[in-house]
Amino acid sequence: MKITFEIIKMSLGDPVTIAVLLILCCFSLFAWGIIITKYLSLKNKMGANIRFYKNFERVNHFAEVESFFAAAPKCPLRFITGAVLEEAKNLSPFVSVETLGPRSEMLEDTIQREVEACRMIDDGKLSFLAMASNVSPFFGLFGTVWGIMQSFYEIGTHGSADLSVVAPGIAVALVTTVAGLIAAIPASIAYNYFVSRNTRQEIFYYNFASRLLSLFKRGDLLAIEKVFTERETAKR
């Protein structure tokens, strides 16, 4: 441990090494800030979505969705439901066999847009984690190459390749490599974790939206069946 502190202390004597370490420190701090906030946000969203979906399972008709929506907690599923309800209000109240397909397609387009909007929100700031995981090792490598160059310069100055001359410089050079890996590894793990979870969340959004669309289609079919039934009754 004492040796490690000595190496770090020696590395702080070079301005280039200091600059590299500061950049890597900023990458690491920002990455950890994003990781923590994203994890808490994802946890809250997943909890709210699950509560929303469990309550939504009690809805049997599309006409009941609006009253359910008014009392539901804020979450991505509520956002999707609100957009579908708004689009449904713009449709004609008269349903026929010819308009059945186009009406459903209008809602499908709305669902597609809203799910993609939710995914973009969920993926926000993940690009920084990807950048940090890709760039940090290269900054570390740059610092290491610079340190090795300094070591060779010391060899030329002292006119000796003795280990006592070369080793301290090499050790200092490797500090930036370690710092680059420390910044890159958590960012890479977090990026892949959040992308995976967001993909699963997106599938969950589409499954919910499919159930909501089925309620709408069922309502249209019931309306058409009611008209046909009334016509048959009138003929008799």
C-alpha positions in Angstrom: 0.0 0.0 0.0 2.9 2.4 0.9 4.5 1.6 -2.5 1.2 2.4 -4.3 1.0 5.9 -2.6 4.6 6.5 -3.5 4.0 5.7 -7.1 0.9 8.0 -7.2 2.9 10.8 -5.5 5.6 10.5 -8.2 3.1 10.6 -11.0 1.8 13.9 -9.7 5.1 15.5 -10.6 4.4 15.4 -14.4 1.8 17.9 -15.8 0.8 15.5 -18.7 0.1 12.7 -16.3 -1.8 15.0 -14.0 -4.0 16.2 -16.9 -4.7 12.6 -17.9 -5.6 11.6 -14.4 -7.9 14.6 -14.0 -9.7 13.8 -17.2 -10.2 10.1 -16.1 -11.3 11.3 -12.7 -14.0 13.5 -14.3 -15.1 10.6 -16.5 -15.4 8.4 -13.5 -17.3 10.9 -11.4 -19.8 11.7 -14.1 -20.2 8.0 -14.9 -21.0 7.1 -11.3 -23.4 10.0 -11.1 -25.3 8.7 -14.1 -25.2 5.1 -12.8 -26.7 6.0 -9.5 -29.4 8.3 -10.8 -30.3 5.9 -13.6 -30.5 3.0 -11.2 -32.8 4.8 -8.9 -34.9 6.2 -11.8 -35.2 2.7 -13.3 -36.2 1.2 -10.0 -38.9 3.8 -9.4 -40.3 3.4 -13.0 -40.4 -0.3 -12.8 -42.3 -0.2 -9.5 -44.8 2.4 -10.8 -45.3 0.4 -14.0 -46.0 -2.8 -12.2 -48.5 -1.2 -9.9 -50.2 0.5 -12.9 -50.3 -2.8 -14.9 -51.8 -4.8 -11.9 -54.6 -2.2 -11.6 -55.1 -2.1 -15.3 -55.7 -5.9 -15.4 -59.1 -5.2 -13.7 -60.3 -3.1 -16.7 -62.5 -5.2 -18.9 -63.8 -2.5 -21.4 -62.1 0.4 -23.2 -64.8 2.7 -21.9 -63.5 2.1 -18.4 -59.9 3.1 -19.3 -60.5 6.9 -19.0 -61.7 6.7 -15.4 -58.9 4.3 -14.5 -56.4 6.7 -16.2 -57.5 9.7 -14.1 -56.7 7.9 -10.8 -53.5 6.1 -12.0 -50.0 7.1 -10.7 -47.5 8.8 -13.1 -45.4 6.3 -15.0 -44.5 5.5 -18.6 -47.5 3.2 -19.0 -49.8 6.1 -18.0 -48.1 8.3 -20.5 -48.8 5.7 -23.3 -52.4 5.3 -22.1 -53.0 9.0 -22.1 -51.7 9.3 -25.7 -54.0 6.4 -26.9 -57.0 7.9 -25.2 -56.3 11.3 -26.8 -56.0 9.7 -30.2 -59.2 7.6 -29.6 -61.2 10.8 -28.9 -60.2 12.2 -32.3 -61.7 9.2 -34.0 -65.3 9.2 -35.2 -67.8 7.7 -32.8 -69.4 5.8 -35.7 -67.9 2.4 -36.4 -68.3 0.2 -39.5 -66.6 -2.8 -40.9 -64.7 -0.6 -43.4 -63.3 1.7 -40.7 -62.4 -1.1 -38.2 -58.9 -1.6 -39.6 -57.9 2.1 -40.2 -59.1 3.0 -36.6 -56.8 0.3 -35.1 -53.9 1.4 -37.3 -54.2 5.0 -36.1 -53.8 3.8 -32.5 -51.0 1.5 -33.4 -49.1 4.4 -34.9 -49.7 6.4 -31.7 -48.5 3.5 -29.6 -45.3 3.2 -31.8 -44.5 6.8 -31.3 -45.1 6.9 -27.6 -43.1 3.7 -26.9 -40.2 5.0 -28.9 -40.4 8.3 -26.9 -40.3 6.4 -23.6 -37.3 4.4 -24.8 -35.5 7.6 -25.7 -36.1 8.9 -22.2 -34.9 5.6 -20.7 -31.8 5.7 -22.8 -30.9 9.3 -21.9 -27.3 9.9 -20.9 -26.3 6.3 -21.6 -24.2 7.6 -24.5 -21.9 9.1 -22.0 -21.4 5.7 -20.3 -20.6 4.2 -23.7 -18.1 7.0 -24.5 -16.5 6.7 -21.1 -16.1 3.0 -21.4 -14.5 3.3 -24.9 -12.4 6.4 -24.4 -11.0 6.0 -20.9 -8.6 3.1 -21.7 -7.2 5.1 -24.5 -6.5 8.0 -22.2 -4.8 5.6 -19.8 -2.8 4.2 -22.7 -1.7 7.7 -23.7 -0.6 8.4 -20.2 1.4 5.1 -20.1 3.1 5.8 -23.5 4.0 9.2 -22.3 5.4 7.8 -19.1 7.5 5.2 -20.9 8.8 8.0 -23.2 9.9 9.9 -20.1 11.6 6.7 -18.8 13.6 6.4 -22.0 14.5 10.0 -21.7 15.8 9.4 -18.2 17.9 6.4 -19.5 19.5 8.7 -22.1 20.1 11.4 -19.5 21.7 9.1 -17.0 23.4 6.9 -19.6 22.3 3.8 -17.9 19.5 1.3 -18.3 19.7 0.1 -14.8 16.5 -1.1 -13.2 16.6 1.5 -10.5 16.5 4.2 -13.2 13.8 2.6 -15.5 11.5 1.0 -12.9 10.1 4.1 -11.2 9.2 5.7 -14.5 7.5 2.6 -15.8 5.5 2.2 -12.5 4.4 5.9 -12.8 3.4 5.3 -16.4 1.2 2.3 -15.5 -0.8 4.5 -13.0 -2.7 6.0 -15.9 -3.5 2.6 -17.3 -5.0 1.5 -14.0 -6.9 4.8 -13.8 -8.3 4.3 -17.3 -9.5 0.8 -16.4 -11.1 2.0 -13.2 -13.1 4.5 -15.1 -13.9 2.3 -18.0 -15.0 -1.0 -16.4 -17.9 0.3 -14.2 -19.1 2.4 -17.1 -19.1 -0.5 -19.5 -20.9 -2.8 -17.1 -23.5 -0.2 -16.3 -24.1 0.6 -20.0 -24.7 -3.0 -20.9 -26.9 -3.5 -17.8 -29.1 -0.4 -18.5 -29.4 -1.2 -22.3 -30.6 -4.7 -21.4 -33.1 -3.6 -18.8 -34.4 -0.8 -21.1 -34.9 -3.4 -23.9 -36.9 -5.5 -21.5 -38.9 -2.5 -20.5 -39.6 -1.7 -24.1 -41.0 -5.2 -24.6 -43.1 -4.7 -21.5 -44.5 -1.4 -23.0 -45.5 -3.1 -26.2 -47.2 -5.9 -24.4 -49.2 -3.5 -22.3 -50.0 -1.4 -25.4 -51.1 -4.6 -27.2 -53.6 -5.3 -24.4 -54.9 -1.8 -24.4 -55.4 -2.0 -28.2 -57.2 -5.3 -27.8 -59.7 -3.5 -25.5 -60.3 -0.9 -28.1 -60.8 -3.4 -30.9 -63.1 -5.4 -28.8 -65.2 -2.3 -28.1 -65.4 -1.6 -31.9 -66.4 -5.2 -32.6 -69.1 -5.1 -29.9 -70.5 -1.9 -31.4 -70.7 -3.5 -34.9 -72.3 -6.6 -33.5 -74.8 -4.5 -31.7 -75.8 -2.7 -34.9 -76.1 -6.0 -36.8 -78.2 -7.5 -34.0 -80.5 -4.4 -34.0 -80.9 -4.7 -37.8 -81.8 -8.4 -37.6 -84.3 -7.7 -34.8 -85.9 -4.9 -36.8 -86.3 -7.2 -39.9 -88.2 -9.7 -37.8 
